[in-house]
Amino acid sequence: MGGYASAISGSDWERVRQIGSAGLLVGIPCFNNAKTVGHVVTAVAQGLAVHFPGMAGVIVASDGGSTDGTREVVASTPTPESVRKLAFQYQGIPGKGSAFRGLFEVAREVGAKACVVVDSDLRSITPDWVRLLAGPIVGGSAGYVAPFYVRYKYDGTITNSIAYPLTRALYGVSVRQPIGGDFGFSAKLLDHYLSQNVWEGDVARFGIDIWMTTTAINEGFAVAQAQLGAKTHDAKDPAASLGPMFRQVVGTLFGLMGRYESRWKGITGSNPAPLVGDAVAVAPEKVPVTVPAMIQRFRDGFDAEAGYWETFLSPESMDQLRSLRGANEAAFSLPLDLWVKTVYDFAVAYNCPGLDPARVVDSLTGLYYGRTASFCMETAEMSTAEVEASTIEAVARRFEELKPYLLSRWAERGWGLL
């Protein structure tokens, strides 16, 4: 555990040991999800019983201190006799990563050969998700399985604008949902995760998903993607306060660039991680967007941070952003090339001696809202399928094409302020 205290209390450890051994563990990180977690438990239990009857299966809910009866719902949801259950309140920094750490500890204690984690707010999960996420691990064809969903065009804007295209451009592996929340992984990868000293920072919060994906790619584990159909969950308007999640995901992504520098600097282009399962034709649930609110967040961010941005953005980029600050709503457009170069500049600044990484990534938030507003306006008349095939693919390709810009800026960072 890298010297950190366990995420599981002494009394809960006794309950863990009563489980005995388990071949396949499905973990559910949760916090105040009483309305949805019962459906997730039911689907997972059926998946374990139907698709892996020969493996001792256990469902474990790692809870952040829910006050709505989430743990009680888990305990009272009927499951087949062959499927065991455990719900506990984890210890440590509040956040999804700490919940995962508790699940990892349980999985290691019971000797699980394969692990799956799924979100607790899923309404679209089916028993087949367990088969698709765990099957490649059990069969030995993959060490890590990421989700591959059909999502509404405005769901997952952090993924679409930064996490997916930057991960793809850096490491040469196209994983469409690197922060999707639903994963499968091997016992060997589990041991690697638990050996890392990351549990007191952003990884203990929302940074866990991108950390897991990036680590799997770079530590030599075979990566696959499970075609799960639609992801229907408690999605939020991108204009809502996603600040903490944005900062923790992007900060973790930027920070890992320093760790894996020797790998990504020599990579050009990308190849998709192989898909598992059949494509599912579904219509994802719409996610509302409030474009004027996002434009205002960009303007507020510019007003607060422009002076700071000037320390590491080029004069050309600042001129474009200044012009955009003065544009009326109808003419608002943050161009793709400006966005890609800006993300690369912020990634370099995050790793630059003399600059505060937390301040750097925090100040990017306003620009993210501006790019998201622009993306929504550009794709307003397009279907989700059209956006996926053209716009999002174009973003990812442009990140790859402009990687030489990142390399040139990265080479300058040792001089201190850029």
Secondary structure, DSSP 8 states (H G I E B T S, - for coil): -TT---SS-HHHHHHHHHH---SEEEEEEESS-TTTHHHHHHHHHHHHHHH-TTS-EEEEEEES--SSSHHHHHHHS---TTEEEEEEE--SSSSHHHHHHHHHHHHHHHT-SEEEE--TT-SS--HHHHHHHHHHHHHTS-SEEEEEEE--TTS-HHIIIIIHHHHHHHHSEE-S-TT-S-EEEEHHHHHHHHTSS-TTSGGGTTTHHHHHHHHHHHTT--EEEEEEEE--S----TTS--HHHHHHHHHHHHHHHHHTHHHHTT--S-EE--EES-------------HHHHHHHHHHHHHHHHHHHTTTS-HHHHHHHHHHHTS-GGG----HHHHHHHHHHHHHHHTSTTS-HHHHHHHTHHHHHHHHHHHHHHTTTS-HHHIIIIIIHHHHHHHHHTHHHHHHHHHHGGGS--
